Amino acid sequence: MRSAIQLPVVERLRVLNYPLYPGSNKQGLDLSFGKGVTVIAGINGIGKTTLLNLLLRMLVGPTNPSKAATRDMGLVSKRSLVTAKKFSFFQDRAGVALGANATSTLTFQIGGKQIAVTRRLTNLEITKLVISGRTVATPNNNTFLEQMAELSGLTTAYDFHMVVRYVQFFTEERLPLLWSPTAQLELFKMLFVDEAIGRKLNKLYSEIQAADTDYRNRTYQYNHRRDRYEEARAKYQSVDPDLAVVRAQLATAKAELADASRDHRVATDRVVELVRQRDESDRKVESLQVELDQEIHAFHQQDAAYIAQALPTLDNKFQMLMQGLGSNLGCFVCGKGGKREVAAISKRLRDHHCFVCNASLAHARASNVTPITARALQKIEHRIDALRAEIAAHQKLQQQLAEEYTDALALLRPAVTRRHELMMRVEQLETQIPQAPDVTQTPLLADLEAEKLELDQLAEKRKELNVQYKHQIDKLFSEMGKIENDLAYRLTSYAEAFLHETVVVKFLRNYPFKVATGAPQINLPTFRIAMTSSTHLAAHDRSTATSVSESQKEFLDLAFRMTLLDMVANDGATMLVMETPEASLDSWFMARAAQMIRKFSPEGGQRILIATSNINGTTMIPALLGLITKKGALRTLPKTQQSRLVDLMALAEEPGVLRDDAAREQLTAELRSYLGS
């Protein structure tokens, strides 16, 4: 089994200068999330879903998996993320053009480390990243996701994205994880089985898909060429040929074939040469880019050293700081100024302590600083400019080579077609002459037979890869057997808490599956649900989502996620973010649903559960907050816990319905009753 995994747990969300969330005092949104259940309450259109999307996108940025993965996360061969060039989700919901100062900062924990990430809401670009108190220089989303994957214990940034997005978040874009055996398999690889098994399965899956695609494409081309061969053979066949005419036609066809073969060779050589030049140019640009990165890094170091030289001593740094504090500008960092700040800084310096962190300081002398001249920095700048110019020149050459490659291909295609037509013409003429060479040895037929042999070898390779894939599935099944009982027990417990039916969870290896169209079938391991109902007193298999009601399907899938998070967190700290589906529930099942949700994040535990809910007069909000007593009475939230109820009507942009006094009074009265105000 793999090592422990620790997923993100959010602590605070700060949103500035975003019109949708002006905040109660018009200073923006500032939410803190404590342990237990937090309910984000509001009316339709107030921004509940947008807020959950903001929480998600602060963690994963503007990245998305392939479209296939958003339908079934287990049916993809290319497990990679694509960064949207223009991510306008939050801009589109703002109603007005956002400025660069429209930002959001999310503070969260992973495995005991605190992370604070700030992003622009125009495009989700990271402007600041702090990990365990240390600011990360020049952060970008790709390196951020890789760092988060490493901290969480997941293998790749792709795994981090998919687990956070589809396991920790249960929103409108959720996937049916329990009801898809292939999605289950993907999660087993990410969360439970040994990483080596998961990597091998992913690699084999991709190779089988590639081999199958190659086989089917080449088979189609082979069949097409064979059909053309047969048509040409029939076309040029003569019942009683005039041998003199045939020999003359054959001589002409052979001469034309020689010319066509020469043209084909020249065109092929040109394409091969252009590919070589293009690859060489790509390698050169990559090498220059590495050299440029090194020079930029050296420049930043020299630049910092030059500044340190310009302010070598504490007195120099103090004078610069005092210049700001003693003027109307204030502190150069935050803008704050005043006599109290000046006095505090002066006292620390007199005691020879750092005026930022109060650490003891060694005596600094200007004479100890290695001299760095502005000229040295200029030399590095010139090298950087020269490298950029050289890269630009090679990129221009790359564009030119790409255009020449396109033109060369355009010339090669008719040359190939002409050569094949003449080869068939020569072959058909030769068959009309007595004692002509064996037709099975003609060039075109030989090509077809060679291609058929390669296709047979490719089919054998695909079969062998499938055998290897099945062997890795055997290993996965064996490892999953170690946690089978634990997972089944937890899933049963959650499911029965909601459904009020007897539930049996089975771990079976009987789901028929083909990695690719032409690959042999194998059986995948999967957890299946059996349960009783009004028409089945004994537990009956529910193998598909259509075998249960809509609400049962949703809550069984939610129970599966809760089970996975339980096991990954080892009953420790974790997080679940969800939209409650109260619209599809009657009053009895609404209470059951709330109990099930609260069971995941009990009071006094380490879990965080964030749930949105409509203000609609139902019992969902008080039930989620645990405000309904055993006798059915309603109690209020203690003052110390009132942050667990977030009133979006007081924080978001006011919709038209709230401008009606009667509507506002009715809607806000419900929330006030939970707060005792």
Disulfide bonds with the S-S distance in Angstrom:
none
